[in-house]
Amino acid sequence: MNDRRTSDSLSNQSGAILVTSMVFLVVLILLSLSAMRGSTLELRMANNKEADVAAFQAAQAMSDAIIAFPSTTPVKGGAGYITCTPLEPGCNENNLALPGGLYAPEIAAGYLSARIERLNPEWRPPPRGIESSVDKFKAAAYQVGSSFNRADDGLGAQATVEGILILVPTN
């Protein structure tokens, strides 16, 4: 009689455990897919941020290099005179190059560009506190703008603008 009760209870279950385990499996698969989708999105966001920072650093390095070499900012032309890297539109001169061919391949490829514009007024008094005789100098003000653009390659685009004063002795 005992055997008969056991066989009756097994036949009454009719696969409930199988259905329950399949539901749990589907839920686990959906959770896994959701986690993978979120991870992929976070990876894309991190790559975009890295490209943005690298692009800013490249543009800033170009501006710093221009400011570091006095030969790139000769005092010539009046207010509004613009010197640019080759292929840059709207400039008085397109011969801006850094000594030693620094960044020459990037400039030639069109990834890096720069413009140096002489600002108004044409001559300014030098800033106070430079520990020199102010009446012996005048200053020319420039705006140095650099840009890096490799957005088509997925490497970001950024631009920087800085100002500089160049002291010129008065005669």
Order of alpha helices (4+ residues) and beta strands (2+ residues): alpha-alpha-beta-alpha-beta-beta-beta
